Amino acid sequence: MRLVLILTTLSLLCLASNGAIPSRLLQRISHSSNFLTTEELWFNQTVDHFSPLDHSKFPQRYYEFTDYFRLPDGPIFLKICGEASCDGIPNDYISVLAKKFGAAVVSLEHRYYGKSSPFRSLRTENLKYLSSKQALFDLAVFRQYYQESLNVKVNRSNVENPWFVFGVSYAGALSAWFRLKFPHLTCGSLASSAVVLAIYNFTEFDRQIGESAGAECKAVLQEVNGLVEQRLASDGNAVKSLFGAASLKIDADFLYLLADAAVTAFQYGNPDMLCSPLVQAKKDGEDLVLLLVPESWYLYRNNAYATYVKEYYLGTFGVSIETYNQQHLKRTNSAGDTSDRLWWFQVCTEVAFFQVAPSKDSMRPSEINTKYHLDLCKNVFGDGIYPDVDATNIYYGGTKIAGSKIIFTNGSQDPWRHASKLTSTPDMPSFLISCHNCGHGTDLRGCPQSPLSPEGDAKNCSSPDAVHKVRQQIIEHIDLWLSQCQATGRSYM
């Protein structure tokens, strides 16, 4: 039965992840927590901020939470939503910070995602306004709109509250870039697990997974991957069916899913869920090859745990294997969950983050290479679509970002930290939270990062003290930078 557990554990993890930065999993993080608010508010946003002629508008969704707000001059925390539907303001550590500083919390849905799409059709030509540059301008315009609306509510004019910006992952990069491009609109920013460096071939991602796994788990994962590749070559449909992925016709899409499976455990603070049964099976001398004996598949397909995965995890819980299906990615209807297609467009035009297999000691199959990613971009979006990472890094500076008053934080086990700013300077401190299950956004989400604990509770981190120390640094910097804003009577410094 341990062998059943090994395969079904892998199956469970396979279904929990998504492409580059797993947008569907980020949604799971939000949905698994309590929200501070889910009440939708709307305002009219400009479609193209860079056109002097086109002033078209679209409705953009946002949220506000004012229970802790110290009227009328308390700070306003802008929590940036990233590459997924924004269904409210999650009750993570920002709620603790809001209570401490007497802040209002507002959150704007990223253009195109969720209910904030300018177009009904998401065909490639209609995605030309989907970019980080447009999104940053959205945030600036929204910030001005909300400040003016607040002034009207409290019957005053030409008064600025102090603002502070927060974000995790891609939204963490937007947080850093917002302070970089609009320093007059915020006192500072927290860039948690912020992927500020666009990377074409992101081999460090795979290497970090191997390091986070440790020698024993890494070796077993590599062995299991090899066995799956072997059987995939001879009886692909049966192998895919075992993982509930028979709909994935392209073998590399299926292998990408398997690679993401392992990533999820380390990125989101659940390493033992994956490694413990695998390592124990190897220690017990169980033959991993038996996992792929055809006459044994009936047993695995019909045990209770596999039923749980297919009926509960794929059914009730709602994770879709279609995230990895390129036919699904080509769907242009804006109804339903479109985040997979939208994020891949940003991957294929701006940031790449191609999680390719290193030439040696890889944790993922060699089929996941540069060509696979470029072929996906072409197949899904058409000719001429490719990620201009040089232009992105020239525009923002990558890890040489020339900003100020930006806090960078990363978890030691998170593979995405290699796209973040890891060196610290007095005006842009960078903190690494080191522990066994410290992954993506640990400073705001606690441990594990999925499912999210209310208020980002750190009690389940293997080293809560490591999280608390970094959080204290965050509090001190926010306090200092807000004080400097308030001393000058401005919303920035």
C-alpha positions, -999 to 999 in steps of 0.1 A, spaced: 0 0 0 30 23 4 35 22 -33 -1 32 -38 6 62 -15 36 72 -35 18 74 -68 -14 90 -54 7 115 -34 24 125 -67 -10 126 -84 -24 149 -57 6 172 -60 4 172 -98 -31 186 -97 -22 214 -73 1 234 -96 1 255 -127 25 269 -152 51 296 -145 39 312 -113 10 289 -105 -19 313 -108 -45 286 -101 -27 276 -69 -25 313 -59 -63 313 -62 -64 282 -40 -44 301 -14 -70 329 -14 -100 306 -14 -87 284 14 -85 314 38 -109 338 54 -113 371 36 -113 405 52 -139 414 27 -154 401 -6 -177 430 -13 -171 441 -49 -166 477 -58 -160 492 -93 -145 521 -111 -138 530 -147 -103 524 -158 -85 535 -190 -78 507 -215 -46 522 -230 -27 545 -207 -1 553 -234 -24 564 -263 -30 602 -267 -61 594 -288 -79 564 -274 -96 572 -241 -117 540 -239 -127 528 -204 -135 494 -188 -149 485 -154 -122 473 -129 -130 455 -97 -116 465 -63 -121 459 -26 -117 480 5 -114 471 42 -117 499 67 -125 482 100 -91 493 114 -88 526 96 -79 556 117 -100 584 102 -92 607 86 -54 606 83 -45 569 88 -24 551 62 -38 533 32 -23 499 23 -26 490 -13 -26 452 -16 -18 443 -53 -37 414 -69 -17 394 -94 -22 368 -121 -56 354 -110 -91 363 -103 -92 387 -73 -121 376 -52 -115 396 -20 -88 407 4 -74 376 21 -69 376 59 -32 372 58 -5 390 78 -15 423 62 -45 423 85 -22 423 115 -2 452 100 -34 471 92 -46 468 128 -12 479 142 -9 510 120 -47 519 118 -47 514 81 -73 509 54 -66 481 30 -76 484 -6 -70 459 -34 -74 463 -72 -79 433 -95 -53 430 -123 -66 440 -157 -79 412 -178 -81 387 -149 -113 378 -131 -141 402 -138 -119 431 -150 -114 423 -187 -116 451 -213 -128 426 -239 -152 397 -242 -129 379 -266 -93 371 -254 -79 365 -289 -43 374 -292 -48 409 -308 -71 419 -278 -43 410 -253 -21 438 -265 -30 459 -234 -21 431 -210 13 440 -196 30 450 -163 34 486 -176 -4 490 -182 -11 473 -148 12 498 -130 -6 527 -145 -39 511 -134 -26 511 -99 -15 547 -101 -49 559 -115 -68 538 -90 -47 552 -61 -56 588 -72 -92 579 -76 -95 563 -42 -76 592 -25 -100 617 -41 -130 596 -32 -118 595 5 -114 632 5 -149 637 -7 -162 614 20 -145 633 48 -153 667 33 -118 679 26 -96 686 -5 -60 684 -15 -51 662 14 -30 630 10 -30 600 33 3 581 35 2 551 12 21 518 14 21 491 -13 22 453 -8 24 423 -32 35 387 -34 52 369 -63 44 387 -96 23 411 -76 54 415 -54 73 426 -85 45 450 -93 49 464 -57 86 470 -62 81 485 -97 53 507 -85 76 524 -60 103 526 -87 80 542 -113 57 562 -90 77 571 -59 56 602 -54 25 580 -48 37 558 -20 58 559 11 73 525 3 66 490 -7 69 454 5 79 431 -23 74 396 -10 89 368 -32 91 395 -59 102 381 -93 118 414 -105 143 397 -128 129 384 -161 148 352 -170 148 334 -203 161 300 -194 154 297 -156 176 266 -148 182 279 -112 145 271 -106 151 234 -111 183 234 -91 166 249 -61 140 222 -61 168 196 -59 184 215 -31 152 220 -12 143 183 -16 176 171 0 198 143 -13 175 114 -5 142 128 -17 159 143 -48 173 109 -58 139 91 -54 121 119 -73 146 115 -102 142 78 -102 104 80 -102 105 106 -130 127 82 -150 102 54 -146 73 75 -157 92 86 -188 100 50 -196 64 38 -195 52 70 -212 72 60 -242 56 26 -244 20 31 -231 14 68 -227 -24 67 -223 -23 43 -194 3 64 -175 -16 96 -181 -49 79 -170 -32 68 -138 -26 105 -129 -60 116 -141 -44 133 -171 -56 114 -201 -68 146 -217 -33 158 -221 -24 147 -257 10 164 -258 35 143 -237 56 173 -227 25 190 -212 20 159 -190 57 159 -180 54 196 -172 25 187 -149 47 161 -132 75 186 -128 51 212 -113 39 185 -88 72 184 -70 76 222 -72 44 227 -53 55 208 -23 86 230 -18 72 263 -31 43 263 -8 56 248 24 46 212 23 78 193 16 71 163 39 38 156 21 59 146 -9 93 135 5 84 114 35 65 85 18 90 85 -11 121 84 10 106 58 34 96 35 5 132 37 -8 146 29 26 123 -1 29 137 -15 -3 105 -14 -22 109 -18 -59 98 15 -75 97 -2 -109 67 -21 -97 48 11 -98 46 8 -136 38 -29 -140 7 -29 -162 -12 -56 -144 -9 -36 -112 -26 -5 -126 -61 -18 -119 -53 -19 -82 -39 17 -82 -68 31 -103 -94 17 -81 -81 22 -45 -99 46 -22 -71 72 -23 -72 75 -61 -110 79 -59 -105 107 -33 -81 124 -57 -104 122 -87 -137 128 -70 -128 153 -43 -96 170 -55 -105 172 -91 -142 174 -85 -153 191 -53 -121 210 -48 -122 221 -84 -86 219 -96 -85 213 -134 -60 193 -153 -68 215 -182 -44 241 -169 -17 221 -188 -38 214 -219 -27 237 -248 -62 234 -264 -75 249 -231 -49 277 -233 -61 286 -268 -97 293 -256 -105 329 -262 -139 332 -245 -136 355 -214 -162 336 -195 -150 313 -167 -115 311 -154 -91 325 -180 -61 331 -158 -41 302 -174 -42 318 -209 -36 353 -196 -6 344 -175 10 324 -203 6 355 -225 26 375 -200 51 347 -198 54 346 -236 57 384 -241 74 399 -210 91 376 -184 96 341 -198 107 323 -167 111 292 -189 116 264 -163 139 244 -185 158 213 -175 194 219 -167 219 199 -188 230 179 -157 213 165 -126 179 178 -136 147 173 -115 126 176 -146 125 157 -180 148 170 -208 117 174 -230 109 205 -209 133 227 -228 134 261 -245 118 247 -277 89 233 -257 81 268 -243 86 287 -276 64 261 -294 37 266 -267 38 303 -272 35 300 -309 8 273 -307 -14 292 -283 -9 328 -294 4 326 -330 36 336 -348 57 365 -336 50 360 -299 81 357 -278 93 371 -244 115 402 -247 132 397 -214 160 422 -222 134 450 -227 117 441 -195 150 441 -175 161 474 -192 128 490 -182 127 479 -146 164 472 -138 160 435 -129 179 428 -96 198 462 -102 165 480 -96 174 517 -88 146 522 -63 143 532 -27 122 523 3 114 488 -10 115 457 14 124 425 -4 116 392 14 120 356 3 117 320 17 147 298 17 129 269 0 112 289 -27 127 284 -63 114 318 -73 138 336 -50 164 333 -77 144 358 -97 142 382 -68 166 408 -53 187 389 -27 213 416 -19 205 441 8 211 479 8 202 504 35 173 518 14 162 485 -1 167 458 26 164 422 15 156 394 40 158 356 36 135 336 59 152 303 64 134 272 75 124 238 63 90 249 50 96 286 43 84 291 7 66 316 -14 53 346 5 61 332 39 63 367 55 26 374 47 12 338 45 30 319 73 35 281 70 24 263 50 18 289 24 -11 267 11 -36 264 26 -32 298 41 -35 302 79 -56 332 91 -35 363 97 -5 344 82 1 325 114 37 313 116 33 287 143 36 258 118 68 271 103 97 249 113 113 280 127 86 305 137 113 327 152 129 332 117 95 345 104 90 367 135 124 383 131 118 393 95 83 405 103 97 428 130 121 442 104 91 448 81 72 466 109 102 488 117 107 499 81 70 506 75 69 526 108 99 546 98 89 553 62 53 562 72 66 585 99 88 603 73 58 608 51 36 621 79 64 645 90 64 661 56 27 661 52 30 641 20 20 606 9 56 598 -3 91 605 7 
